Structures are given as structure tokens and as C-alpha cells.
Amino acid sequence: TSSADGGNVELTFSSTPMPSSSTSGTTIGGHDGMPPFHAGVSTVKGEKRALFSTNEEDETKSRKKSPKKKDRSGENSPPPAATMAISCTPGGQQEGSDGVGNDMERLDGMTEGQHVGKVLELLCGLGAAYKYLCQFRSQDALELFRELPPEQINTGWVQHQIGKAYFEMTDYQQAHCALQQMQKVEPHRIKGLDILSTTLWQLKKEVELSDLAQQVVDFDRMAPEAWFVVGNCFSLQKEHETAITFFRRAIQLNPSYTYAHTLCGHEYTSNEDFEKAISCYRDAIRVDCRHYNAWYGLGAIYFRQEKFDLAEYHFQRALDINSQSSVLHCHLGMAQHQNGKTMEALDTLAGAFHLDPRNPQAHYQRATIFMTLDRPEDALCELEKVRSAAPKEASVHFNMGKVHKRLGQPAKAMRCFLTALDLDPKDNNLIKAAMDRLDEPDVEEEVSVF
């Protein structure tokens, strides 16, 4: 379907899976006067591109059989629209052999079936990429978007989808670049600004987010995306109550705005108002049961409430929807470990490594499990990888000190405790207590939560 957005018409596609290769070779008939053509689906790299070829022989025969009708009006009859587009410029002068005239002559040389084939080939490529995006197969979607012609890539809709793909991959820098290009191509586009604002929130770019909020509110105060952006702006400044007010305003303008329901729940969670947060997440699921962020939000609340069975269930539901998320694998592994499913937790965390080898959270959770299994050497190896990724994280150094103490290395343990104390003086009581107990017999304890 086509929808108007800021004066620009965009095409949207259903997330319904496309026909499989069994439909290859189907003959599709056109309207009256339109030659039939054959549709075939390429099986190279999955459903990457649908290729169309016209039946030129049938078209040639049909042209020979249908005689040209003589125009009764003679020379006074207006020329066909295509001829007018080729021969006339807006100023009424004849178009030469360069510029638009060349392109139009080239297009006029194509048959009607070839025109239809080009359009359907483009739509099939866009549809396949969008289907992958709806399945959270972001890398596959990006490959298809890159194969589009340059004039299609440099459109607001395509840049929006590219930015969304990078956003789901947690590559916020690339998402920011794509969404900025979207704004450059379509300065008045509203769709996609919610993802752009969340990207700026993740990158902690307060000035850019504040500027974006001012621009979008000035442009259209009745757009729910405008108040969503403003809510993100106040959320970044830790003004959670004000952020909730603006997210509520976005929901008031569009009750089906799933993402606004979810972020409103995140703000209530930050205020530790779990009852209202759960209500917001359930509203989001009621609108869109495939919105995995809301399932994750419910799981996170139940995990904090130590309802680990419910947490595991909701994390699993989120992972069933988006199996490509390394973060969801980590949280599911945490819940499985708390439920006593140690080996299942290790397998789940291995899946997180496969999706994102750089994920420090997965290494940290594996260290937690290894300490439970009394494998301090393996735990120390994992913590060193976390330290390389987050060298200024005090809790990592603190837990490395506890592991060194378990290994009977008090000097190294003291060095780690002092580093943790320098990085986070607020937790000096906890760290100093561990330092005072350094010479005491080690008591089995897990690595603290990251």
C-alpha cells in the first residue's frame, strides 16, 4: 500500500513471507493490451531477487495480428503522452539528443512488458529485503538493500530501513549515518525519527537529540513521533517523569504506537514503579505480539524481582521472535543459571558468542557460572576479556580481585581491589571490606552481578 508522509509517497510491504521457489515459472497475464510475461524466482542465495522476463515472441505475434486503427481526427489529434514527454520540454522547445530526451528515448525503446518486468523486479527486491528485516535477519536485509539501484538506495524509505537494520544489530554509528542520510534526502520525513532519536540516546548525543526534538515539534506538533523524540530527550537527561508525560502524549495521538508503550515502560522501570511498567509492556504486546522489546522488559522486571521462572519464560518469548539478538541470549542465560540450568545457560551464552564475539556481557556471565562451578581459572580468563572491552568498569576489577583471592594470589587481588576503589569511590565500603578480609580463608561466593 502507499501512504503519504510529509508530502512524499512511500511504499510499504506486508511482512507475510513471500512465495517459495515452487511458484517459479508462473505466467501472469496483464490487462487488456498488455503482453503476458513469465515470472521466475532465483534460488541463488535464498530469496534474494525475483527475475522477470517477457515473452517477446508472443508480444510480436500479437502486434502483427492487431492492425493499427486509423485516427479520424487526422493531424489535429494530440500525440501520445510518451511522445509528448520525449519531444517537448517545459518551455515548449524541442529536446535534443542529450539530457532527459536520451533517457526517455531509451525507455521508449523498451516494450511494455519490459517496463512491467523492471518494476516487478524492483518491488520483489524491496519486498524480500523488507521480509528479512521483519524476521530480524538484518544482515541479509542489508545485502539486498545494497543491490538496489543507486536512485532507489538514496530514498528516504530505503535509508530508513537500512538504519533500522543497523539499529537492530546494535551498530548505532552506522544506524546514525543511514538515518542522517534519510533526513538529508527527505528533510520533512517524520517516519524513522523515533529510531533516530533512540540511536542518539544510545550514543549519548544530548545536543543533537535536543536539536532534533525542537525541529520535529516545530514541524508537526500533531505527529506522535514528535513527542516520542521529546520523551527520549528528557530520558537522556534522567528526567523520567517528564519523559513519561511526553511518551503518554505520543500514545494519546496514536494508541497503536507500540514503541511508545515500551519506552514508557522503560521509564517506569527506571523509577522502580514495576506495576505501571508491567502494564505498559502488556499494552505494547496487546498492540503487537511480536514486539520483542516488551517481552524483554517484562523478563527484566521479573528477574529483578527474583521470579526467575517468569523471567526465563519472557526472555525465551523475546528470543523466539528475534533469535539474532546476542543481548537476549545473555539475559536468557542469566535466568537459566538462576534456575539451576547451568549447562543450558552455558549453551545459550555460546549462542551469544556466535552472534557477537565482542559482547562483554556474555563473557561476564560465563565468569559467573564458572565461579559457581569452582573453575576460577576459566572465570579469570573470561573476566580479562571483559576488562579489555570495559577497562574502566569498577565491578570487573573488583570481581577479578575476588577470583585472585580464590586462587591464592593476595598481591594480585589487592591490586585489583585498589584499581576498583580508584574507579568507583562510592563503593568504598564494599571494596574496603573485601580488602580487610584478604587474609581470611576464602568463602565460596559468586561473581557479583555486572
N, C-alpha and C positions, 0 to 999 in steps of 0.2 A: 504494500500500500504506500501511497505517497502522503506526506504530511508537510504542512507549511511550518517553517521555523525561522522567524526573523526575516521573512521575505524570501527565504531560499527553500526550494522544494527538495526534499531528500527521500531516498528510497529506503524502506525498512523491509526486512525479511523475517519470515517466521523461523523459529528455532526448531521446527519439525524436521527430522532427518530427511535428507534428500533421497531420491530413489536410488537403489543399488544398481550395480552394473547389469543386473538382469533386465533392465529396461533398455539396454543398449540396442540400437538399431530400430527403434520405434519411428514410424513415419508419421509426421504431424502435418495435417493439411491446413492451409491458410484460409483467409476469407476469399470471397469471390474475386477471381482475377489474380490471386496470389499463388505462385507455383508451390507445389509441395516440396518439402525438404526432409532430409533424414537426420535424426539426432543420434549421436553415439557418445557414450561416456568413456573417457580414457581411464584405464586401470593403472596407469603409471603413478606411483606414489599415492595410492589410495584415490580418494575422490578429489583430486586436485583441480581438474579442469574439464569442462564439458566441451566437446568439439562438434561443430555443426558443418555439414557440407550440403550444398544444394544439388538437386537433381537437374543438371543443366540440360540433359538430353530431353527430359520431359518438358522443360520450360521452352526449349527451342521448338519442339513439336507443337506446343500449344500456341506459340506465337505464329507459326505458319498456318495453323488451322483458323485462327481468328483474324479475319480481314479488317483492315483499318476502316473505321467509319468516317465518312466524309462530313466535314463540318459545314452546315448550311449557312452559317453566318459569314463564311469566307474569311477575308483578311481582317475583318473587324473583330473577330473572336480573340479574346485575351490569350496570351501564351500560357502554357502550363506553369505552375508555381516554381517547379525546379528550374525551368528555363529562365524565368524572371530573376531567380536568385543568382543564376550564373551570369546573366548578361547585363544586369543593372546594379549600379551602386546606389547608396542613399542619395547622392547628389544627382542621379539621373544619367551619369556618364557611363560609357561602356567600360567594363572591367577588362584589363589587359591580361596577358598571359602569366602575370605574377600575382602573389598575394592570395586573397580569398578565391579568386577565379580559378586558380590552379587546383585548389583543394576541391572546389565544387565540381570541376570537370572530372577530376579523378573519381569522386563519389558517384557522379552521373554515369561513369563508365561501368560501375558495378550493377549487377542485376538486383532486382527487388529481393530475391531470396538471399543474396549475399548480404544485403543490408540487415535483413532479419537475423541471419546467422551471426553477424558481428554483435548485434545487440544481445542475442541469447547467450553467446559465448561470454560476454562481459557479465551479464546477470548471473550466469552459472558460476563464474569465478568468485563474484562477490558473495553469492549465496553459500558456496562451500566454505569460504573463509569465515563468514558470519556464523555458520553452523559450528565450526570448530571453536569459535570464540564462546558460543553459548555452552559448549561442552567443556570449557576451561582448558582447551588444548591450545594455549596461547602461542606456543612456538610454531605449531602447524598453521595457525591462522596468519601469523606474521609472514611465513613463507609464501602463502597465497597472495597476501596483500602486496608483497614486493614484486610479484609477477604481473601486476596490473600495469596498463599503460601510464606514462607519466602524467597525462592530463587527468587520469582518474585518481592517481595517488594524491595529487595536490588538490584534493577537495576536502571540505570540512568534515563530511561524513566519514571518509576513509581515514583521515588523520585522527578523528575521534576514536575509531575502532582500534587503530594502531596504539594510541595512547592507553586505551583500556587494556589491551593485551599486555603491554609492558607493566601496567599497574598491577594486574593480577599476578605477574611474575615477580613483583616487589622490586622491579628495576625502576625506581622513581625518577632517576635522572633522565632516562630515555623516555619515560612517560611524560615528563615535563616538557621535553623538546618537541614531542609529537603534538601535545595539546597546545603548546605555544604556536606551532605551525598552523593548527586548526584555527586559532584566533586570528592569525595573520591572513589566512585565506578567506575566512568568513568572520569579520570583526564583530558582527552583530548576532552571532550564533549563541544561543542560550544552552542548547543541549551539549553536554560534556563538561560544562563549567563546574558541576558538582565533583566530578572526578579530578579536575584540575585543582580545585580548592583542597581536596583531601591529599593530593600529591604535594602541594605546597605545605600542608600541615605536617606531612611526614618528613619533608626536607627542612622544617622549622624556618621557613622563609616568611617571617612576620610582615615585613614591609610589602612584599609582593602580594601576599594574601589580603592585607588591608586595602591595598590599591584595587585589587580585583573586586573586592566586596563593594567598594564605593562606585566603581564603574557599572557593575551589573545592577545595583539598586537604582542608580540614576537612569539606566536604560529601560528597565521594566520592573516596576515595583510589584506587579501582579504575577510575576513568574515565581513559582515555588523554588526554582534553583537559585534565585537571587537571595532569598532568606536562608537557604541552605549554606551558601557561601559565607554569609554574615555569621551564621552559627559556628562554622568552622573557625572563623577569625577569632571569635571570643573564646572558643575552646582552646585554641593555641595559647591564649593569654591566661589560661586556668580560671576563667570566669564561667564556671559550669552552669550556674543558674541562668545567666544571661544567654548562654548558648542554647539551653533547653527552650527558652522563650522563643528564640528565632527558629529552631527546628520545629517547634509546635506551630509556628506561623506557616512554615512550608507545608506541614501536614494539613493545616486548615485549608490552604489553597488547593492542595491535591491529596485527598485522603489515601490514595493508592501509591503514594511516594514511599516505596519500600525502604530505600536507603536512609531517608529522613527518620523513619521509625527506629531503624537500627542505631543510628548515631545518637538519637535521643536516649536510647537505652544505654549506650556507652557513657553518656554524661551522667546519667543516674547512677551507673556503676562507680564512676569516679567519686561521686558524693556518697557512696555506700548505701544508697537507697535501693536495695536489691528488689524489693517488692514492685516498685514502679518500673525498674529496669526490665524485670521479667515480663511485665505487662506490655512494654514497648516491643520487646523481642517477639512476643507471641502475636502482636498486631502485625509485625513485619512478615512473619511466617503465614499468617492468615491471608495476607495480600499476595505473597509469592512464596510457595512452599519450597522453592529451590534456592532461596536466598540464604546461602550457607553462612554468611556473616552473623545472621540472627541465631542460627543453631550453635555457632561457636560462642556467641555471647552468653547463651543460656548455660552451655557447658562450663564456661569460665566462672560464672556465678556459683554453680553447684560445686565446682572444685574448691572455691574459696570457702564455701560453707561445709566442706569436708563430706559432701554427699557424692562420693566417688563413683558409685554405680550410675547415678543420673548423669554425672559429668562424662563418664565414658560413653554412655548412650548418645548424648547430644554431640560429642566430638565425632563419634562414628557416623552420625547422620550428616554432619557437615562434610566429612571426608568422603562419604558416598556421593555427594554432589560434586565436590571439587577434589578429585583424587590427585591433582597435580600440586597441591599445596604442601610444601615442606613444613610450614608452621603448624598446620593442622596435624600432621604426623607426630610432631613433637608433643603437642598437648595431649593427643590420644595416648602416646607412650607414657606420659606422666600419670594419666588416670589409670592406665593398666598396671603400672608399677604400684600405685597406691592400693589397688585392688588385689595385690599379691600375684599378678600375672607377669612375673619377672621376665621370662623368656619371650613371651608375646611382646612385651614392651621393647626388648632389645631388637626384635624383628621389625617392629614399627619404626623405631629410630633408624634402623638400617635403611628403610624406605625413605626416610627424610634425607639421609646422606646421599642416596641415589639421585634424588631430585635436586638437591642443593648442597654440594660438598662443603660450601663455605659457611653453612648455618651454624653459628656458635651455640645456639640453644640446644641443638641435638647433641653436640659434644658434652655440654654441661649435664644434660640429663643422663647420658651414658655414664658419666663420672659418678652421679648419684647412685645409679644402680650397681656399679662396680664396688662402691664403698659398702653397700648393703650385702653384697656377695663376698665381702672381705677380700677384695682384689685391689689393694691400694696402689700397686704399680700401674695397673691399667687405668685407674682413676686419675693418677697423676699425669699420665700421658694425655688423657683427654683434656684435663684442665690446662695443660701447657698450650694446647691448640686454641682453647678459649682465650687464654691470656694473649696469644698472638693476635687474635681478632679484636679483643677489647682490653688493651693494656691498662686502661685507667679505671677498670671496674674493680672496686674495693673488695666486693664479695668473692671474686675469683682468687685474689691473693690470700684472703682470709681462709678460704677452704683449702687452698694449696698448703697453707701452714698446718691445718689440721691433718692433712694427708701425710706431710713430712713427719709430724709428731707420731702418727700411727706407724710410720716406717722406722722410727727410732732415730730421727735426724733433727735434734733440737736446734742446732745452729741455723739450718735452713728454714726451719719452722719459725724461729724468731725473726729472721729476715723478712719472711712473707708477712708476718703479723705487723711489723713496723711499716712495711710498704702500704698495707691496708689502712693503718692508722693515719698515715700521711694523706692518703687519697680521700678518706671519709672520716674526718674528726668527730662527726656526730655520733658514730657508733663506738666511741672510745671505751665506754664501759664494757661492752661485749668483748672487744678486742683485748682490752687490758686484763679482763678475767681469764681469757684463754692464755695470755702470756704468763699470768701468775700460776696457772695450772700446768705449765710446760714440763715441770719436773715430776709431776704426779703420774701415776700409772694411767695409760690411755684407756678411756671408756669408749666402747663402740658407739659411734654416732654417725648419722648420715650427713652428707654434704647438705648445707642449708640451701633453701630454695633460691634460685637465681632471680 
